[in-house]
């Protein structure tokens, strides 16, 4: 199955692309599932119980997309699968990134014709804590650090690369440069504050201009993840820190169910939920309000939230 250019084609021809919901957070709450301290959920495909749990979650999202006839964007379970973390987890002899892509691709192949509407992104993120911008790498260091994983995911056959949950500009630029060097299309996704900035205080308009000018080719587009829909609205509409260009380049949101700060969310011991129907209607409304094309879920979401989102999107198309 050749998906080269499929994401761009779907962006041009489909009113909207459905995104998956939370994966890591759901796995963390499942009894009998242990997330690795280094690579989080990436090694679960090598464990029968872990692979089964991951399969169940992914098949739920696939079934929702198929049921509503919406193209679906899935991401490989490789959020923390950099070379150093893989070695620290005792998995240096495994093709962890490639095996996770092949795991998802096998699930895609089960879908028959609908599989042609399923896009698999190779998921990457910052080296340190995604909620602590002070841990961010500098740009040259970030490019060197992330090059190995970007190249490994590209060689495995992912359709595009996705750098998500980025809190700081310096590392985001270097990560984007590493992704650009693979020749694959790629997306960059930030965590934002209501004031229209990244967590490090960089205005959105400055961040996007910097990455667009320093990564060649620039990202296909930008997203926000791990932020509530209300926070996203305020951020991209901010009079001083956002701009019409930001709103043109920003095509999607993977939304949280909690309208609290990333720091509060990171330190929360209990799941902060929002009713699936409220979540679905609120996030779906962004398609019209801000011309978004990719909408899915992040912290607090599960198949119920994504089902309600898909229903609201189909009802509005």
C-alpha positions, 0 to 999 in steps of 0.5 A, a space after each residue: 500500500 503506497 501512501 506517499 502524498 496521501 495526507 496532502 491529498 486528503 487535506 485538499 479533498 476532505 472537509 476534515 481528517 479525524 484524529 485519534 484520541 488519547 493512547 498513553 493515558 488510557 494505557 496508564 489506567 489499564 490494570 496489568 499494563 506497565 509503561 516503561 520509564 524510558 520508552 513509555 508505551 513503545 515496547 508494549 508491542 513485544 508483550 502479549 498483554 501490552 500488544 493486545 491493549 494497544 491493539 484494542 485502543 487503535 481498533 476502536 479509533 479505526 472503527 470510529 473513522 470507518 463508521 463515519 466515513 472520515 479519514 483518520 490520522 494515527 500516530 506510531 507509539 514512538 513518542 519517546 523512542 529516541 536512540 538513548 531511551 531505547 538503549 536505556 530500556 535494554 532494547 538496543 537490538 530492536 527496531 522499535 520505531 520500525 516495529 511500531 510502524 509495522 504494527 499500525 500498518 498491519 491494523 490499517 491493512 485489516 481495514 480493506 478500502 477504508 485503509 486507503 483513508 488511514 494515514 500513519 504519522 511517525 510520532 516524535 517529541 522533545 528530549 526532556 519533559 514536554 511541560 518543562 520548557 527550561 529542559 529544551 535542547 538548543 537548535 543545533 543540539 536538537 537537530 543532531 539528537 532527533 536526526 536518528 529517530 526521524 531517519 529511522 521512522 522515515 526508513 520504516 515507511 511512515 506516511 509523514 512525521 509528526 513532532 508533538 507536545 513541543 514546549 519551546 522554540 529552540 528544540 522545535 526548530 532543530 527537530 523540524 530541521 531533522 524531520 525536513 532532512 528526511 524528505 518526508 512531509 512533516 507536521 509540528 505540534 505545540 502546547 500553547 498557553 491562552 495568551 497565544 504563546 508556547 510554554 517558553 513564552 514565544 509568541 505563536 507568530 514568532 515560533 511559526 515564522 522562525 521554523 518556516 524560515 529555518 527548516 527547509 522545506 518547512 512543515 506542511 502545517 502546524 497543530 496544537 495538542 495537549 490543550 483544551 479547545 477553549 485555550 486553543 481558541 484564545 491562543 490562535 485568536 490573540 491580538 498580539 501574539 497570534 496573526 492571520 498567518 498563524 491561523 492560515 498555517 494552523 490546521 488542527 488540534 488534538 484537544 484535552 478535556 480539561 481547561 487547566 494549565 499543562 503544569 496542573 494537568 501533568 501534576 493531576 493524580 486524577 483524570 479530569 474528564 469532560 462529557 464526550 458530547 460537550 467535547 465533541 461539539 466544542 472541538 467540531 465547531 473549530 472546523 468552521 470557526 478557524 477552518 481546521 482540517 485535523 481534529 482529535 483528542 489528547 489527555 482525558 479522551 477515549 473512544 467515547 469522545 472521538 465517537 462524539 467528535 466524529 458524529 458532530 463533524 459528520 453532522 456539520 459537513 
